[in-house]
Amino acid sequence: MGYLSALHVLNLSHKRFQGQIPLSLVRLSVLESLGLSFNQFSQEIPQQLASLTFLAFLNLSHNHLQGCIPQKYNLLHLRTIHMKAMMVYADFMFQNVVVQIG
C-alpha cells in the first residue's frame, strides 16, 4: 500500500478479509475515509491507526475486533466512527464525533 500514499478514500468493506488489520494502512498518510466493515478482522484494533491524522470517517463495524480504539488526540479530523457488533471501548472523550456502537 506504500504506492498509494496520496489515497484519500479506501473502502475494503465486504471483502472477506481475515486476521489482523494490516499495519501497512498507516502508510496512507492523507487517508480521510477508511471502510473495513463486514470482514472477519480479529485481534486488537491497531493503535498505529492513530497516525492517520487526516482520518475523518472510520468504519470497523461487523468484525471480530476487540480492545481500545486509537487515541483521539492524534485523530484531529475524526468525525464519524462506526463500531457496530464489536467488543471495543474508548478510554477518552469524543467531542464533535458521531460514534455508532450497537
C-alpha positions in Angstrom: 0.0 0.0 0.0 3.0 2.3 0.1 2.5 3.3 -3.5 -1.0 4.6 -2.7 0.3 7.3 -0.3 -1.9 10.0 -1.9 -5.1 8.0 -1.5 -8.0 9.8 0.3 -10.7 7.2 0.4 -10.3 3.4 0.9 -13.3 1.1 1.2 -12.5 -2.5 1.8 -15.8 -3.5 3.3 -17.4 -6.8 2.4 -14.2 -8.4 1.1 -13.9 -11.4 3.5 -10.5 -10.3 4.9 -9.4 -12.2 8.0 -6.8 -11.7 10.7 -5.3 -8.5 11.9 -6.0 -5.1 10.3 -2.9 -4.6 8.1 -0.4 -2.2 9.6 0.6 -1.1 6.1 -2.6 1.1 6.2 -0.7 3.6 8.3 1.4 4.5 5.2 -1.7 6.1 3.7 -0.8 9.3 5.4 -3.5 11.5 3.8 -6.4 9.0 4.1 -9.6 10.7 5.1 -12.1 7.8 4.9 -11.4 4.1 5.8 -14.1 1.4 5.5 -13.3 -2.0 6.8 -16.8 -3.2 7.8 -18.3 -6.7 7.3 -15.0 -8.6 7.1 -13.5 -11.0 9.6 -10.8 -8.9 11.1 -9.9 -10.1 14.5 -7.5 -9.3 17.4 -7.0 -5.8 18.7 -7.5 -2.6 16.8 -4.0 -1.4 15.9 -3.1 1.7 17.8 -1.0 2.7 14.8 -4.2 3.8 13.1 -3.9 7.0 15.2 -1.1 8.1 12.9 -3.8 8.6 10.2 -4.2 12.2 11.3 -6.4 13.2 8.4 -8.9 10.4 9.0 -12.5 11.8 9.3 -14.5 8.6 8.8 -13.7 5.1 10.2 -16.0 2.1 9.8 -14.9 -1.0 11.7 -18.4 -2.5 12.1 -19.2 -6.2 12.0 -15.7 -7.6 12.5 -14.3 -9.6 15.4 -12.1 -6.8 16.8 -11.6 -6.0 20.4 -9.8 -3.6 22.6 -9.5 0.1 22.6 -9.9 2.4 19.6 -6.9 4.7 18.9 -6.4 7.9 20.9 -8.4 10.8 19.7 -5.7 13.4 20.3 -3.9 12.2 17.2 -7.1 11.9 15.1 -7.9 15.6 15.0 -10.2 15.3 11.9 -12.2 12.3 13.0 -15.9 13.0 12.8 -17.6 9.5 12.5 -16.8 6.1 13.8 -18.9 3.0 13.2 -18.2 0.1 15.5 -21.4 -2.0 15.5 -21.3 -5.6 16.7 -17.9 -5.3 18.3 -16.3 -5.6 21.7 -14.4 -2.3 21.9 -14.1 0.7 24.2 -12.7 4.1 24.3 -10.7 5.5 27.2 -11.1 9.1 26.2 -13.9 11.5 25.4 -15.2 12.0 21.9 -16.1 15.6 21.2 -17.8 16.5 18.0 -17.6 12.9 16.8 -20.5 10.7 15.9 -19.9 7.2 17.4 -22.2 4.4 16.5 -21.8 1.3 18.7 -24.7 -1.0 19.0 
